[in-house]
Amino acid sequence: MWTFQAVERVGFAMRLLWDSFYWLLVGRRYKQKLRLRQVVEQIRVNGFDAVPIVTALAFVVGMMLSIQLLYALSDFGAESQVLLAIAKSVTREFSPLITGVIVAGRSGAAIAARIGSQVVSQEIDALKVIGVVPVRYLVLPPLLGLMISMPMLIILADVMAIFGGSVFGAHQLNMSVSAYMVESFNVLVVGDVMQGLVKSVVFGVIIVLVGATTGFHVTGGAEGVGRATTSAVVISISFIVLADMIASYFLTQ
Amino acid sequence: MSEPKKDKKTVINVKNLVTHYGQRKILDGVDLDVKKGEIRVIMGGSGSGKSTLLWHILGLYEPTEGSVELLGQDIHNISFNDQLKLKQDIGVSFQSGALFSSMTVGENVALPLREFTDLDENTIRIISRMKLEVVNLGGFHKLMPSQLSGGMIKRAALARSIVMDPKLLFFDEPSAGLDPVVASEIDDLILSLRDTMGMSMIVVTHELDSAFKIADKITVLDNGKNLITGTVEEIKASPNKRVMDLLQRRSRHDKLNPSEYLRRLTQENYTLS
């Protein structure tokens, strides 16, 4: 029973993804036009508003990596490699993962709660009888919003994590912070940054699809909305970690 | 209350509608024929299938059998474009109002105009305000739904449902949970919309006073079946026991057989009565 439900939900999420892009492409022909204003609003809410927390956590993660790696690499007399290790691990792995988890907690929960409460209060039915396709109106804007804002957040997280690493590492390596930063960016290649950006788009899609799927399946009133919100966060983070592993495997071949 | 003329065109035609929730039959061969300008009230006890019938008429659920024609088009078997055009001729007022909680009252009313017309913002604003005036909510356009009372929410929902000047209007329990004065105001609004705009309406309610005040015809559902359809006078004069129970607010368990009741409770395959 549980397996059947899980498969059904994955199918539902895939259908949401398909329908979203279908309405993006043909919406205008069927009076189901995407409102740019809605996408900009989603970029603001899910992207811009997440800047402070992403900045703070990326900085702390960068500093933490610097502390741990300097300690571990000192055993081999390879402290100078800390710069390379932080720059590569942050851009390829930590920035997208940390940002994905933060956005899943903020936006995934918000999407599930919003759609869930709209299901409970018959707002989705109201949209349908008015003639508005709910996927186009409720799922497509956050989907595009996160596909645009996630890469921007990742670039910010990359810079802040490297900066965080430099605050502790530069002193240990007898370098200035600016020299540490410049050297870090020099060791990076386009592929390193691209790996994080590709992952971020995938994570954005996962967050919206999981949030919307749990939201659309809400039953049981306000309590059901609460359950859906919790599920959305837990399931999103689980899928993000899984997708991260799969993407890491294929993108490092 | 004016009975529609007999030669008027049928605008809502439901034929042999059957639907199930799982194994349970909710609607069992319901037929309905609503003429232009008619107010048809659907009555029945809780769980009789009133709201389910409404959702099927609106195309929100697919029936197991039967058909629903609105303005001559089968709502379940038309192209998306035709369905979209048809929906612009339909207005629905939900029991809870179903106003979009993230929008102001004015934005709620304006939504269908913004989505489906090419009108400029100024015109949209004026039309929405006009519709709010019709339901006596002039000046409330900037409030959020959470700032409105139950009666105001119903009226705002009504304003949204008539903003596209639909030909068909549907109400789910329009006066449920309202005090008698506000409920009576809603009834007057329904009558005035029919008289001034010529709309045809289906009103699902279990409020007897309201039903008798607004109905041209009443259809009584019982256990998913069409028990009786007639004018207010015909319904009031009906000798049917279930109709009399409903009108006199008598419980169906008034004449419960105690031994039968005990047998049902203790049997292995206990099911709904």
Chai-1 contact restraints between the chains, C-beta under 6 A:
chainA,res_idxA,chainB,res_idxB,connection_type,confidence,min_distance_angstrom,max_distance_angstrom,comment,restraint_id
A,K31,B,F116,contact,1.0,0.0,6.0,A-B,restraint_1
A,S121,B,S96,contact,1.0,0.0,6.0,A-B,restraint_2
A,Q122,B,F94,contact,1.0,0.0,6.0,A-B,restraint_3
A,Q122,B,S96,contact,1.0,0.0,6.0,A-B,restraint_4
A,Q122,B,A98,contact,1.0,0.0,6.0,A-B,restraint_5
A,E123,B,A98,contact,1.0,0.0,6.0,A-B,restraint_6
A,E123,B,F100,contact,1.0,0.0,6.0,A-B,restraint_7
A,D125,B,L60,contact,1.0,0.0,6.0,A-B,restraint_8
A,A126,B,A98,contact,1.0,0.0,6.0,A-B,restraint_9
A,V129,B,L58,contact,1.0,0.0,6.0,A-B,restraint_10
A,V129,B,V92,contact,1.0,0.0,6.0,A-B,restraint_11
A,I130,B,P112,contact,1.0,0.0,6.0,A-B,restraint_12
A,G131,B,L84,contact,1.0,0.0,6.0,A-B,restraint_13
A,G131,B,K87,contact,1.0,0.0,6.0,A-B,restraint_14
A,V132,B,E115,contact,1.0,0.0,6.0,A-B,restraint_15
